[in-house]
Amino acid sequence: MKNSSIGVIGAGKWGQALHFALNKSQKTYIYSRTYRQIDNFVSLEEILNCQYLIITIPVQQIQSWLSNNFVFKNQKVLVASKGIEVKNKKFLDEIYDEFIPKSNIGFISGPSFASEVMKSLPTAIVINSINEDIYKEFNKFFPSFIKIYYSSDIVGAQITGAYKNVIAIAAGICEGLNLGNNAKASLISRGLVEMYRFGKFFKAKEESFLGLSGSGDLFLTANSKLSRNFTVGLNLAKNRRLEDILNDLGQTAEGVKTSQAIYELAKKHNIYTPIANEVKLILDGKIPQNSLKDLLNSASKV
């Protein structure tokens, strides 16, 4: 492969959408554990020879995948997954630090439904890296309908990308219970405050929560049935079993595992996260109406 070759690792909906978008300007390769009939599908060995990689493997699987498959060849890497590893309560950058130098990696954040990218609809995302050259080098691969911004706030990008999925589950529950627009708006706005409170503890920057990574991605994910996590919440409100919901979904809903990680991190560090806590408890079997009562009676912290 040429020195400027680019490849996508992971062929779920998001991986395929990124492959579709990047393939518009340059031949883009793609790989996944299971063979897919996709243009330029290649082997693991071939994909790792690409100079530029975008990795879309779900958070809960990435430590194992990197340990068993990844070979660092000075590639420049973009991480396009969102969530917090539940086993060790690790953020994505903490996992990747074991395999890739900080100067070689960036993290995608922002509102970006795969189905709309596949239709070439206007989209804006953020590339977050300590090395602005990562942004500059990857930016040249993206088509004109995707606008790329740069931020150095890696922690903020990860927390917003993870937390918004949990709030989206809560918003789906709110919708499923027919609680109305007032309740939903209150839930999402308080979810943003809660997300910021959690992020502030880990030294995330305030602007990440006000921009595309935070409010932008949250408003998208918590307001549409195109969101997997919102769909999980809708079905939980109908008293469906979580296992059945996830089987029907057929895709990863990162907010499910992330809610547990946030719950445990918040408890460990004494961070007030009432909405995320209730989502975790509902996923564990608590009746949604009881969570509503407890939220309405919770402390009114600004």
PyMOL commands that set and color helices and strands:
alter all, ss='L'
color gray80, all
select helices_A, chain A and resi 13-22+44-47+59-69+92-96+102-104+114-117+132-139+154-176+181-201+206-210+212-221+228-237+242-249+254-269+274-283+288-296
alter helices_A, ss='H'
color red, helices_A
select strands_A, chain A and resi 6-9+28-31+52-55+76-79+105-109+123-128+146-151
alter strands_A, ss='S'
color yellow, strands_A
deselect
rebuild
show_as cartoon
